[in-house]
Amino acid sequence: MGIASKAGDWTFKAFTAGLGVTTIYLAATFSVNVYRGLSWHNAQSKMDKQDAGEQSA
C-alpha cells in the first residue's frame, strides 16, 4: 500500500468516526429536548388547571 492509500484510509476512518460521534450527540440532545418539551407542556397544563380552578371558585 502506498502512502496516499493509507492517508485515504485514515481520512475515511476519521470521517466515519466523526459521523458516528455526531449521530450519538444528536440523538442524545434530541432525547433531552423531547424530555424538556414534555416537562414544559405538563407544567403548562398544571398551571392552566390551577387558573381554571381559581376562576370558578
Kinemage of the C-alpha trace (Angstrom):
@kinemage 1
@onewidth
@group {chain A} dominant
@subgroup {mainchain}
@vectorlist {calphas} color= white
{ca met a 1} P 0.000 0.000 0.000
{ca gly a 2} L 1.183 3.441 -0.839
{ca ile a 3} L 1.229 6.474 1.372
{ca ala a 4} L -1.730 8.006 -0.460
{ca ser a 5} L -3.796 4.889 0.092
{ca lys a 6} L -3.038 4.891 3.822
{ca ala a 7} L -3.871 8.587 4.033
{ca gly a 8} L -7.162 7.928 2.272
{ca asp a 9} L -7.951 5.101 4.682
{ca trp a 10} L -7.240 7.292 7.712
{ca thr a 11} L -9.283 10.130 6.239
{ca phe a 12} L -12.232 7.811 5.688
{ca lys a 13} L -11.922 6.341 9.194
{ca ala a 14} L -11.778 9.818 10.747
{ca phe a 15} L -14.786 10.948 8.704
{ca thr a 16} L -16.766 7.841 9.669
{ca ala a 17} L -15.856 8.252 13.344
{ca gly a 18} L -16.951 11.895 13.156
{ca leu a 19} L -20.301 10.855 11.722
{ca gly a 20} L -20.739 8.319 14.499
{ca val a 21} L -19.964 10.853 17.221
{ca thr a 22} L -22.271 13.393 15.601
{ca thr a 23} L -25.094 10.849 15.407
{ca ile a 24} L -24.727 9.960 19.087
{ca tyr a 25} L -24.618 13.644 20.065
{ca leu a 26} L -27.725 14.492 18.033
{ca ala a 27} L -29.634 11.501 19.409
{ca ala a 28} L -28.750 12.488 22.977
{ca thr a 29} L -29.668 16.145 22.547
{ca phe a 30} L -32.900 15.198 20.785
{ca ser a 31} L -33.866 12.970 23.704
{ca val a 32} L -33.077 15.731 26.204
{ca asn a 33} L -35.097 18.253 24.209
{ca val a 34} L -38.097 15.913 23.987
{ca tyr a 35} L -37.938 15.407 27.769
{ca arg a 36} L -37.721 19.168 28.387
{ca gly a 37} L -40.602 19.810 25.997
{ca leu a 38} L -42.824 17.249 27.689
{ca ser a 39} L -41.919 18.627 31.126
{ca trp a 40} L -42.732 22.149 29.975
{ca his a 41} L -46.033 21.005 28.467
{ca asn a 42} L -47.035 19.216 31.679
{ca ala a 43} L -46.177 22.304 33.733
{ca gln a 44} L -48.318 24.453 31.432
{ca ser a 45} L -51.225 22.025 31.776
{ca lys a 46} L -50.988 22.145 35.572
{ca met a 47} L -50.946 25.952 35.518
{ca asp a 48} L -53.980 26.029 33.231
{ca lys a 49} L -55.884 23.697 35.553
{ca gln a 50} L -54.970 25.829 38.576
{ca asp a 51} L -56.059 29.006 36.771
{ca ala a 52} L -59.357 27.408 35.808
{ca gly a 53} L -59.937 26.304 39.404
{ca glu a 54} L -59.294 29.805 40.755
{ca gln a 55} L -61.635 31.423 38.259
{ca ser a 56} L -64.538 29.078 39.027
{ca ala a 57} L -64.194 29.482 42.802
